[in-house]
Amino acid sequence: MNSKFVKIATVLALTSSIFFACKSSKIYDVPSAVRPFAGKAPLAPPGMVYIPAGTIFERGAVNDSLTADTTSRRVSLSAFFIDETEVSNKQYRKFVDWVADSVAVNMLKDPKYFYNAKIKSKNKSVKDSTAKRINWGKIDINGKVPFWQANSEKLSGLVSIQNGKKILNRDKATFTYAHVQAGGPNAGKTVTDTVKVVPDNNVWAEDFPNSQSDFLVNNYFSIKGFDNYPVVGVTWKQARAYSSWRGIISGSLDDNLRDLGVTFTLPTEAQWEYAGSGGEKNAENAEGVVETTSKNVIPSYIDKKTKKNLPIANFKQGEGDYTRDGSIQTVPVKSYAPNVFGLYNMQGNVSEWTLDAYSPSAREFVADRDPALLLDVPDSDADVMKRKAVKGGSWKDNAHDLNTTTRNYEVQDGAHSYIGFRCVMSAPEVITNQLKTRTIIIAKKSKKAAKLTASAN
């Protein structure tokens, strides 16, 4: 045989063996067919609801209570998880107690409450180190009495007695967390922020200076009777700090979610609006809802038995008329009926902080896919730079502010008796029936088209 052909045959044989070796060793994976997600929705973290990806129609001037923003457009959002309720006093109190316990342990300096944690160095030339960490296994964070209260006599400066109650020093109970800076000289860099976490209950008196508010000032955040009411008196930064802490202490995340590196945060304005309106299903079209001039407002429904017109949200019905919906101020976070996504009190009860900075013309320049207008500024900055979008209307607002498309704002260091918040988390997309792999589709010719083709031939 010609030596040239022998060489060619040898090369082909080697190439063939390499190819089949690759196939057998799974170096090259053949993509599998696409099958739609079999379940109803991915398993959400406790207390949260899965919101599938979707599109909303953002309206302009008609529903904007502050500006003449005429921008109207469609916006698409990725899937996410969102709290089914506003964050309650009891939930936020866990945060405050955890922070106070951390401060208390560090003040006591008792070695039994610490352990040495190994810190692996990312640089091979630098040796691993150790650092003192709080041993939370030695502290009962779910006990009837928080650690800081049980040791209050040893914590001078952190705890004081007022009207027979143990009160935290707001300046000492601080939480430090890291986040990526949005805007400013450190834009895009990871920075740390230290926040005083105790809510300001004086907002009940400050928001309504000529009314009797002592009972709420003294008790709203502290007594069990208000456990399931929405926390108020929290600033935008305090709400962000809570969401960061929740990601740190949550041990109930699904392994797959943990691998994705997702964590809790505040909802963007677009996420909040999409979840609040019920997405493309439109909660306001549910049976029994009374027609209103503003499409997304759900002020009342007709009771089938009594035929009475009953409120379905906590808001101010008219001048001085707070009680027709069942309460003169806030109500428990699971009051009334949820919307089609399973979310409670997206309209009324308390307005809610969003992650976005507020700009009257934001819709003209943010993206139409997962839009967000993020800006971090110090509390010393001008008020116009500190404005954050709030949504949903509250117990002290009229029906128009309950509209899910209505835009309002508050400065980031402001706290009020009518503003609370809820958290969100990014979620994986679900493969839908639209995407499933199908057989080849060949368009059938109509009889008329077949006759024309035959006559042409």
C-alpha positions in Angstrom: 0.0 0.0 0.0 1.2 3.5 -0.8 2.8 5.1 2.3 0.9 8.3 1.6 -2.5 6.5 1.9 -1.3 4.6 5.1 -0.6 8.0 6.7 -4.0 9.3 5.7 -5.7 6.2 7.0 -3.8 6.5 10.3 -4.8 10.1 10.8 -8.5 9.3 10.1 -8.4 6.4 12.5 -6.8 8.6 15.3 -9.4 11.3 14.6 -12.2 8.8 14.8 -10.9 7.3 18.0 -10.6 10.8 19.6 -14.1 11.7 18.5 -15.7 8.6 19.9 -13.6 8.9 23.1 -15.0 12.4 23.6 -18.5 11.1 23.1 -18.0 8.2 25.5 -16.3 10.3 28.2 -19.1 12.9 28.2 -16.7 15.7 27.3 -19.3 16.8 24.8 -22.9 16.7 26.1 -25.8 16.5 23.7 -28.5 19.0 25.0 -31.6 17.3 26.2 -35.1 18.1 25.1 -36.8 21.0 26.9 -39.6 19.9 29.2 -41.9 22.4 31.0 -41.7 22.7 34.8 -44.0 20.0 36.3 -44.9 21.8 39.5 -47.1 24.8 40.1 -44.2 27.0 41.3 -40.7 26.7 42.8 -40.6 26.2 46.6 -40.5 29.7 48.1 -38.6 30.6 51.3 -40.9 30.7 54.4 -43.5 33.5 54.3 -42.8 34.3 50.7 -44.7 33.8 47.4 -43.3 33.1 43.9 -44.0 35.7 41.3 -43.4 34.4 37.7 -41.7 36.5 35.1 -44.2 38.8 33.3 -45.0 42.1 31.7 -46.9 45.2 33.1 -48.1 48.3 31.4 -46.8 51.3 33.3 -49.2 54.3 33.0 -48.2 57.9 33.2 -49.9 61.1 34.3 -53.4 59.6 35.0 -52.1 57.7 38.0 -49.2 59.9 39.1 -50.2 61.9 42.1 -47.1 64.1 42.1 -46.0 64.9 38.6 -47.2 65.2 35.0 -45.2 62.2 33.9 -46.9 61.2 30.6 -44.6 58.2 29.9 -46.6 55.0 29.4 -44.9 51.8 28.3 -44.6 48.0 28.8 -42.0 46.7 31.2 -40.9 43.1 31.6 -39.7 41.6 34.9 -37.8 38.4 35.8 -39.2 36.0 38.4 -38.8 36.8 42.1 -40.0 35.8 45.5 -41.8 38.4 47.7 -43.1 38.4 51.3 -46.8 37.6 51.4 -47.2 40.2 54.1 -45.6 43.4 55.3 -42.8 42.8 57.9 -44.5 42.6 61.3 -43.5 44.1 64.6 -42.6 40.6 65.9 -40.4 39.9 62.8 -38.6 43.2 63.1 -38.2 42.8 66.9 -36.2 39.6 66.3 -33.8 41.7 64.3 -33.5 44.3 67.0 -33.0 41.7 69.7 -30.4 39.9 67.6 -28.5 43.2 67.2 -28.8 44.1 70.9 -27.7 40.6 71.9 -24.6 41.0 69.7 -23.7 44.3 71.3 -24.4 42.8 74.8 -22.1 39.8 74.2 -19.3 42.0 73.0 -19.8 44.3 76.1 -19.7 41.4 78.5 -16.5 39.8 76.9 -17.2 36.4 78.5 -15.1 33.8 76.6 -17.9 31.2 76.8 -19.9 33.2 74.3 -17.2 33.1 71.7 -15.2 30.7 69.5 -12.3 31.0 67.2 -13.3 30.8 63.5 -10.8 29.8 60.9 -10.5 32.2 58.0 -8.9 30.8 54.9 -6.6 33.2 53.0 -7.3 33.7 49.3 -3.6 34.4 48.8 -1.5 31.2 49.0 1.5 33.2 50.2 -0.5 34.4 53.3 -1.3 32.0 56.1 -4.8 31.3 57.3 -5.9 33.2 60.3 -8.5 33.0 63.1 -11.1 35.5 64.3 -13.4 35.6 67.3 -17.0 35.0 66.5 -20.1 34.9 68.7 -21.2 31.4 69.6 -24.9 31.7 69.0 -25.4 28.1 70.3 -24.8 29.5 73.8 -27.5 32.1 73.4 -31.2 31.3 73.3 -32.3 33.7 70.6 -35.9 32.3 70.7 -36.1 32.5 74.5 -38.9 34.3 76.3 -36.5 37.0 77.4 -33.8 38.3 75.0 -30.2 37.9 76.2 -29.7 41.7 76.5 -32.8 42.0 78.8 -31.7 39.0 80.9 -28.3 40.7 81.4 -29.4 44.3 81.5 -27.9 45.1 84.9 -24.5 44.4 83.5 -25.0 46.5 80.4 -24.7 50.1 81.5 -25.1 52.4 78.6 -27.0 49.9 76.4 -30.1 49.5 78.6 -32.1 52.0 80.6 -35.3 51.8 82.6 -38.2 54.0 81.5 -41.7 53.7 83.0 -40.7 50.3 84.4 -39.6 49.0 80.9 -36.1 48.1 79.8 -35.3 50.4 76.9 -32.4 50.0 74.4 -30.1 52.9 73.7 -30.9 53.6 70.1 -27.3 54.9 69.5 -25.7 51.7 70.7 -28.0 49.1 68.9 -26.4 49.4 65.5 -26.0 46.9 62.6 -23.2 47.0 60.1 -23.7 45.4 56.7 -22.1 45.4 53.3 -23.7 46.4 49.9 -22.6 47.5 46.5 -22.6 51.3 46.3 -24.9 52.7 43.7 -23.8 56.2 42.5 -21.2 58.5 44.1 -17.4 58.2 44.1 -17.5 54.6 45.3 -20.1 53.4 42.6 -19.8 49.7 42.0 -17.6 49.1 45.0 -18.6 47.1 48.1 -19.0 49.4 51.0 -20.3 49.0 54.6 -23.1 51.0 56.2 -23.9 51.2 60.0 -27.5 51.7 60.9 -29.3 52.3 64.1 -32.0 49.6 64.1 -34.5 50.6 66.8 -37.7 52.0 65.2 -38.9 55.4 66.2 -42.3 55.0 67.9 -42.5 58.8 68.4 -43.7 58.9 64.8 -47.3 58.4 66.1 -47.1 61.7 67.9 -45.0 63.5 65.3 -47.2 62.6 62.4 -50.3 63.7 64.3 -49.1 66.4 66.7 -52.5 67.4 68.0 -54.0 64.0 68.7 -53.9 61.5 71.6 -51.1 59.1 70.7 -49.5 58.1 74.0 -50.8 54.5 74.0 -49.3 53.8 70.5 -46.0 55.7 71.3 -45.5 53.6 74.4 -46.8 50.2 73.2 -47.0 49.7 69.4 -43.7 48.1 68.9 -43.2 46.4 72.3 -46.3 44.6 73.4 -47.6 41.2 72.1 -51.0 42.6 71.2 -49.3 44.4 68.3 -47.0 41.4 67.3 -48.7 40.8 63.9 -49.2 44.5 63.0 -46.8 46.0 60.4 -43.7 47.6 61.8 -43.6 51.4 61.3 -41.2 54.2 62.3 -38.5 52.6 60.2 -36.4 54.5 57.7 -35.4 53.3 54.2 -31.9 52.4 55.5 -33.3 50.4 58.4 -35.6 48.5 56.0 -32.5 47.7 53.9 -30.5 46.7 57.0 -33.3 44.2 58.0 -33.3 42.6 54.6 -29.6 42.2 54.7 -29.7 40.7 58.2 -32.5 38.3 57.1 -30.2 36.9 54.5 -27.4 36.4 57.1 -29.5 34.5 59.6 -31.8 32.6 57.3 -30.9 28.9 57.6 -34.0 27.8 55.7 -32.9 28.6 52.2 -33.1 25.8 49.7 -29.7 24.6 48.7 -30.3 25.5 45.1 -31.1 29.0 46.0 -28.1 29.3 48.2 -25.9 28.1 45.4 -27.3 30.9 43.2 -26.0 33.5 45.7 -29.3 35.3 46.0 -30.3 37.2 49.1 -33.1 39.4 50.5 -33.6 43.0 49.5 -36.3 45.6 49.1 -38.5 45.3 46.0 -37.9 47.6 43.1 -40.7 50.0 42.2 -41.5 47.9 39.1 -41.5 44.6 41.1 -43.8 46.0 43.7 -46.2 47.4 41.1 -46.3 44.1 39.2 -46.9 42.0 42.4 -49.4 44.5 43.7 -51.5 44.6 40.6 -51.7 40.9 40.3 -49.6 40.9 37.1 -51.4 40.2 33.9 -54.2 38.5 35.8 -55.4 41.7 37.4 -56.6 41.3 40.9 -59.0 44.1 40.5 -61.1 42.0 38.1 -61.9 39.5 40.8 -65.6 38.6 41.4 -67.4 40.9 43.8 -65.1 44.0 43.3 -66.9 47.2 42.9 -66.1 49.2 39.7 -64.0 52.3 40.3 -62.6 55.1 38.2 -59.0 54.0 38.9 -58.6 50.5 37.6 -56.2 49.1 40.1 -57.9 50.3 43.3 -59.8 47.7 45.3 -61.6 49.7 47.9 -64.6 47.5 48.6 -66.7 44.5 47.6 -70.4 43.5 47.8 -71.1 40.8 50.5 -73.2 38.2 48.9 -75.2 37.5 52.0 -75.8 40.9 53.5 -75.5 42.8 50.1 -73.5 45.4 52.0 -70.6 47.3 50.4 -67.7 46.3 52.6 -64.1 47.7 52.5 -61.4 45.3 51.4 -58.4 47.5 52.3 -57.4 49.7 55.2 -57.6 53.3 54.0 -59.3 56.6 54.8 -62.7 56.6 53.2 -63.4 60.3 53.5 -62.4 63.4 55.6 -62.0 62.1 59.1 -63.5 58.7 58.3 -60.9 56.1 59.3 -63.1 53.3 60.9 -65.4 52.1 58.1 -62.7 49.5 57.1 -62.6 48.1 60.6 -59.8 50.0 62.3 -58.8 53.6 63.0 -55.1 52.9 62.2 -53.0 49.9 61.1 -54.4 46.3 61.1 -52.8 42.9 61.4 -50.7 42.0 58.3 -53.0 39.2 57.2 -56.2 41.1 57.4 -58.7 41.1 54.5 -58.2 38.8 51.4 -54.9 38.4 49.4 -54.7 39.3 45.8 -54.3 36.7 43.0 -50.7 36.2 43.8 -51.5 35.5 47.5 -50.2 38.8 48.8 -51.9 40.7 51.6 -52.4 44.4 52.0 -50.5 45.5 48.9 -53.1 48.3 48.9 -53.6 50.2 52.2 -52.6 49.4 55.8 -49.0 50.9 55.4 -47.3 52.4 52.4 -44.1 50.4 51.6 -40.5 51.4 50.9 -39.1 50.3 47.6 -35.4 50.0 46.6 -35.7 52.8 43.9 -34.6 56.4 44.2 -37.5 58.6 43.2 -37.4 60.7 40.1 -40.4 62.3 38.4 -39.1 61.2 35.0 -37.6 57.8 36.0 -39.7 55.9 33.4 -38.1 57.9 30.6 -34.6 56.6 31.1 -34.6 53.3 33.1 -34.6 50.0 31.2 -37.7 48.3 30.0 -36.4 45.0 31.4 -36.1 44.7 35.2 -36.0 48.5 35.6 -34.4 50.0 38.7 -33.2 53.5 39.6 -30.6 53.0 42.4 -28.8 55.7 44.2 -26.9 55.7 47.6 -26.3 59.0 49.2 -25.5 60.0 52.8 -28.2 61.3 55.1 -26.5 64.6 55.2 -27.2 65.1 51.5 -30.0 67.4 50.2 -33.6 66.1 50.4 -34.0 66.0 46.7 -31.2 63.4 46.5 -32.5 61.3 49.3 -36.0 60.7 47.9 -37.1 57.0 47.7 -40.2 55.7 46.0 -43.0 54.4 48.3 -46.0 52.5 47.0 -49.4 51.2 48.0 -51.1 53.9 50.1 -51.8 53.5 53.8 -54.4 53.6 56.5 -54.3 57.4 56.5 -54.6 57.9 52.7 -57.5 58.3 50.4 -58.4 55.7 47.8 -56.5 57.3 44.9 -53.2 56.5 46.7 -54.1 52.8 46.9 -53.7 52.6 43.1 -50.8 50.3 42.4 -49.5 52.7 39.7 -49.6 55.8 41.9 -46.1 57.1 42.7 -45.1 58.8 45.9 -41.8 59.3 47.8 -40.3 59.9 51.2 -36.7 60.9 52.1 -34.5 57.9 53.1 -33.9 59.1 56.7 -37.6 59.9 57.3 -39.7 57.5 59.4 -43.5 57.6 59.7 -46.5 55.8 61.3 -47.8 54.9 57.9 -44.7 53.5 56.1 -43.5 49.9 56.4 -41.9 47.4 54.0 -41.6 43.9 52.7 -38.7 41.9 51.2 -38.0 40.3 47.9 -35.5 37.7 46.6 -34.5 36.9 43.0 -35.9 33.6 41.8 -35.0 31.1 39.0 -37.0 31.2 35.8 -39.4 28.4 35.2 -39.5 26.6 31.9 -43.1 27.0 30.5 -45.1 25.1 28.0 -44.3 27.7 25.4 -40.6 26.6 25.4 -41.0 22.8 25.3 -39.3 20.9 22.4 -41.7 20.0 19.7 -41.6 17.9 16.5 -41.1 19.7 13.2 -44.1 21.8 12.3 -44.9 21.9 8.5 -47.6 24.3 7.5 -50.5 22.7 5.7 -51.4 24.2 2.4 -55.0 25.2 2.0 -57.1 23.6 -0.8 -57.2 27.0 -2.6 -53.4 27.3 -2.5 -53.0 23.8 -3.8 -55.2 24.4 -6.8 -53.3 27.6 -7.6 -50.0 25.7 -7.4 -51.4 22.9 -9.7 -52.7 25.4 -12.3 -49.4 27.2 -12.3 -47.6 24.0 -13.2 
